[in-house]
Amino acid sequence: MHERLRVPAALIASGLAGVLVALQSRVNGGLSQELGNGYVTAAASFGSGLVILLLALCVSRRGRRGLARLRTEVRAGRLPWWTLLGGLGGASFVLAQGLVAPVTGLALFTVGIVAGQVLGGLVLDRAGLGPGGRIDPTVMRIVGTVLAVVAIGISVGLDPAARSVMWLVVFPVAIGFGVAAQSMVNGLTRAAARSAMTSTLVNFIVGTAALVAIAIVSVAVSGWPTAWPSAPGYYIGGLIGTIFIAVAAMLVRTAGVLLLSMSNVAGQLVAAVAFEAWAPLAAGVTPGMIAGAAVALLAVAVAAVPQRRG
């Protein structure tokens, strides 16, 4: 691919992956409402993704070689051990899909995720922790980050229903920062393993272990869900997650953490408003949610403006 087209192509692919993330939020939020237990929902979603990846690993020689390379890199100290913990960011996101999104609604939940992702992308790129090295923030990226935070204020300020759950927005903001960090460390593990499947598998092993432990405590306290929905659409969250994480791991080196997060949340925002209008998790689409999503989308566009070179 021509060098000038690599970044735009990566951003388009990331935007389409963002649509899948919004779909995953809708699926997991709906399953949580059906089961009445967001912890079991999160463990089931991540666990199903892990099963899919383990089956894929059986037929992927490159994935198995990637695991061997990753072990060698960690043991030699060339890859920090903490880069293997990206699955905790994904686990937190999936858990919030089942616990927070049904209360706030998908659109407001996504706006909070947006603010956290763009803020995380700005900080992590500036720190130079991603596989693409240090990327200094431009004025437009800083403005875009500020707009993403303003979008939350607009969503909450124009919507009386949102004001009643305003404190919950803190969680998707923090988790959005974690999702940006997840993309960063996944890029590092993919580069070390030379396999997106390997980095994705490590994510799901770590995330599933954490979520299953939490779900066991929840079941011990409140019991096992008695009624599971029969519609197969409720159980595709894990499959969607495997696709998204693999795409992010492949693209983060090309686009950088911030721009990857920006394009991804653009897809999330458009899809979240559409899903909330078509199949709402909470009160449906409100003027505040539409205005907040529009400002957050503007934040993405502003931050994506390339810096002019002197």
C-alpha positions in Angstrom: 0.0 0.0 0.0 1.2 3.5 -0.8 2.8 5.2 2.2 0.4 8.2 2.1 -2.6 5.9 2.2 -1.5 3.7 5.1 -2.7 6.0 7.9 -6.1 6.8 6.3 -6.7 3.2 5.6 -5.9 2.3 9.2 -8.2 4.9 10.5 -11.1 3.7 8.3 -10.6 0.1 9.4 -10.4 1.3 13.1 -13.7 3.2 12.6 -15.4 0.1 11.3 -14.0 -1.8 14.3 -15.6 0.9 16.5 -19.0 0.0 15.1 -18.4 -3.5 16.3 -17.5 -2.2 19.8 -20.9 -0.4 20.0 -22.6 -3.6 18.8 -20.8 -5.5 21.5 -21.9 -2.9 24.2 -25.5 -3.4 23.0 -25.3 -7.2 23.0 -23.6 -7.4 26.4 -25.9 -4.8 27.9 -29.0 -6.6 26.6 -27.7 -10.0 28.0 -27.0 -8.4 31.3 -30.6 -7.1 31.5 -31.9 -10.6 30.6 -29.7 -12.4 33.2 -29.8 -9.7 35.9 -26.1 -10.2 36.5 -23.5 -8.1 34.7 -20.6 -10.1 36.2 -21.7 -13.4 34.8 -22.4 -11.6 31.5 -18.9 -10.2 31.3 -17.3 -13.6 32.1 -19.5 -15.4 29.5 -18.6 -12.8 26.9 -14.9 -12.9 27.5 -14.9 -16.7 28.0 -16.6 -17.3 24.7 -14.0 -15.2 23.0 -11.2 -17.2 24.6 -12.7 -20.5 23.4 -12.8 -19.1 19.9 -9.2 -18.1 20.0 -8.0 -21.4 21.5 -9.8 -23.2 18.6 -8.1 -20.9 16.1 -4.7 -21.4 17.8 -5.0 -25.2 17.1 -4.9 -24.5 13.4 -2.5 -21.5 13.4 1.1 -22.4 13.4 2.0 -18.7 13.4 0.0 -18.1 16.5 1.8 -21.0 18.3 5.1 -19.6 17.2 4.0 -16.2 18.5 3.5 -17.6 22.0 7.0 -19.1 22.0 8.5 -15.8 20.9 6.5 -13.9 23.5 7.7 -16.1 26.2 11.3 -15.7 25.0 11.0 -11.9 24.9 9.6 -11.7 28.4 12.1 -14.0 29.9 15.0 -12.1 28.2 13.6 -8.8 29.6 13.2 -7.3 26.2 9.4 -7.1 26.7 8.1 -5.8 30.1 5.8 -8.3 31.9 3.2 -5.6 32.4 2.5 -5.5 28.6 0.8 -8.9 29.0 -1.9 -7.3 31.2 -3.8 -5.5 28.5 -6.7 -7.9 29.0 -7.6 -6.1 32.2 -8.5 -3.0 30.2 -10.8 -5.1 28.0 -12.2 -7.0 30.9 -13.1 -3.7 32.6 -14.8 -2.5 29.4 -16.9 -5.6 29.0 -17.9 -5.5 32.7 -19.0 -1.9 32.4 -21.1 -2.8 29.3 -23.2 -5.1 31.5 -23.2 -2.9 34.6 -23.1 0.7 33.5 -24.5 0.9 29.9 -28.0 -0.4 30.8 -28.3 2.4 33.4 -26.8 5.3 31.5 -27.9 4.2 28.0 -25.6 3.2 25.2 -25.0 6.7 23.8 -24.0 8.4 27.1 -21.9 5.4 28.0 -20.1 5.7 24.7 -19.5 9.4 25.1 -17.8 8.7 28.4 -15.7 6.0 26.8 -14.7 8.5 24.1 -13.5 11.1 26.6 -11.4 8.5 28.4 -9.9 7.1 25.1 -8.9 10.4 23.6 -7.4 11.5 26.9 -5.6 8.3 27.3 -4.4 8.4 23.7 -3.0 11.9 24.2 -1.1 11.0 27.4 0.2 7.6 26.2 1.4 9.0 22.8 3.2 11.8 24.6 4.8 9.4 27.1 6.1 7.3 24.1 4.9 4.1 25.6 3.3 2.8 22.4 5.0 0.8 19.6 5.3 3.9 17.4 7.4 5.7 20.0 6.8 9.2 21.3 4.2 11.3 19.5 4.1 14.9 20.7 0.6 16.4 21.0 -0.4 19.0 18.4 -2.6 22.0 19.2 -5.5 20.3 17.3 -5.1 17.1 19.3 -5.3 19.0 22.6 -8.4 20.9 21.3 -9.9 17.6 20.3 -9.3 16.1 23.7 -10.9 19.1 25.4 -13.9 18.8 23.1 -14.3 15.2 24.1 -14.5 16.1 27.7 -17.0 19.0 26.9 -19.2 16.4 25.1 -19.8 14.7 28.5 -20.9 18.0 30.0 -23.3 18.6 27.1 -24.8 15.1 27.3 -25.4 15.4 31.0 -26.4 19.1 31.0 -29.1 18.8 28.3 -30.6 15.6 29.6 -32.4 15.6 33.0 -32.4 11.7 33.0 -28.7 11.7 32.5 -28.1 14.1 35.4 -29.5 11.5 37.7 -26.8 9.0 36.8 -24.1 11.6 36.2 -21.7 10.1 38.7 -21.7 6.8 36.7 -20.0 8.6 33.8 -16.8 8.5 35.8 -16.5 4.8 35.2 -16.6 4.8 31.4 -14.2 7.7 31.3 -11.7 5.7 33.4 -12.3 2.6 31.5 -11.9 4.5 28.2 -8.4 5.4 29.4 -7.8 1.8 30.0 -8.9 0.8 26.6 -6.4 3.2 25.1 -3.7 1.6 27.2 -4.9 -1.8 26.1 -4.4 -0.8 22.4 -0.9 0.4 23.3 0.3 -2.7 25.1 -1.4 -5.0 22.5 0.7 -3.2 19.8 3.9 -4.0 21.8 3.0 -7.7 22.4 2.0 -8.1 18.7 5.3 -6.7 17.6 7.2 -9.0 19.9 5.1 -12.1 19.0 4.8 -11.1 15.3 1.2 -12.3 15.5 -2.0 -10.4 16.2 -3.7 -13.7 17.2 -1.1 -14.2 20.0 -1.5 -10.8 21.5 -5.3 -11.2 21.3 -5.1 -14.6 23.0 -3.0 -13.2 25.8 -5.7 -10.5 26.3 -8.5 -13.0 26.6 -6.6 -15.3 28.9 -5.9 -12.5 31.4 -9.3 -10.9 31.0 -11.2 -14.2 31.3 -9.3 -15.1 34.5 -10.1 -11.8 36.1 -13.8 -11.9 35.1 -14.4 -15.5 36.1 -13.0 -14.8 39.6 -15.3 -11.9 39.9 -18.3 -13.8 38.6 -17.7 -16.7 41.1 -17.9 -14.2 43.9 -21.1 -12.7 42.5 -22.7 -16.2 42.0 -21.8 -17.1 45.5 -23.6 -14.0 46.9 -26.6 -13.8 44.6 -26.9 -17.2 42.9 -26.7 -18.4 39.4 -29.0 -16.7 36.8 -32.1 -18.9 36.3 -33.2 -17.8 32.9 -30.9 -17.5 29.9 -32.2 -16.0 26.6 -32.5 -18.4 23.7 -31.7 -15.9 20.9 -28.2 -16.5 19.7 -27.5 -12.8 19.1 -27.0 -12.4 22.9 -23.9 -14.5 22.8 -21.8 -13.0 20.1 -20.1 -10.4 22.3 -16.9 -12.6 22.7 -16.6 -13.0 18.9 -16.9 -9.3 18.4 -14.3 -8.7 21.0 -11.7 -11.0 19.4 -12.1 -9.1 16.1 -11.8 -5.7 17.6 -8.7 -6.4 19.7 -6.9 -8.1 16.8 -7.6 -5.1 14.5 -6.4 -2.6 17.1 -3.2 -4.6 17.7 -2.5 -4.5 14.0 -3.2 -0.9 13.4 -1.8 0.9 16.5 1.8 1.1 15.1 0.6 2.8 11.9 -1.9 5.3 13.4 -0.6 5.8 17.0 -2.6 5.4 20.1 -4.5 8.7 19.9 -5.6 8.6 16.3 -6.4 4.9 16.6 -8.6 5.7 19.6 -10.1 8.7 17.8 -11.2 6.8 14.6 -12.4 3.9 16.7 -14.7 6.1 18.9 -16.0 7.8 15.8 -17.4 4.5 14.7 -18.6 3.8 18.2 -20.5 7.1 18.5 -22.4 6.8 15.2 -23.3 3.2 15.9 -24.2 3.9 19.6 -26.7 6.6 18.7 -28.2 4.4 16.0 -28.5 1.4 18.3 -30.0 3.6 21.1 -32.6 4.8 18.6 -33.4 1.4 17.3 -33.0 -0.9 20.3 -32.5 1.3 23.4 -30.9 0.0 26.6 -32.2 2.9 28.8 -34.5 5.9 27.8 -33.5 6.0 24.2 -32.0 8.8 22.3 -32.4 12.3 23.8 -31.4 15.8 22.6 -28.5 15.8 25.1 -27.2 12.5 23.9 -27.3 13.6 20.2 -25.6 16.9 21.0 -22.9 15.2 23.1 -22.3 12.6 20.5 -22.0 15.2 17.8 -19.4 17.2 19.9 -17.5 14.1 20.6 -17.5 13.3 16.9 -16.2 16.8 16.2 -13.4 16.1 18.8 -12.4 13.1 16.8 -12.3 15.1 13.5 -10.3 18.0 15.1 -7.7 15.7 16.8 -7.2 13.8 13.5 -6.1 16.9 11.6 -2.5 16.3 10.7 0.2 18.7 11.9 1.7 20.9 9.3 5.5 20.6 9.0 7.6 23.7 8.7 
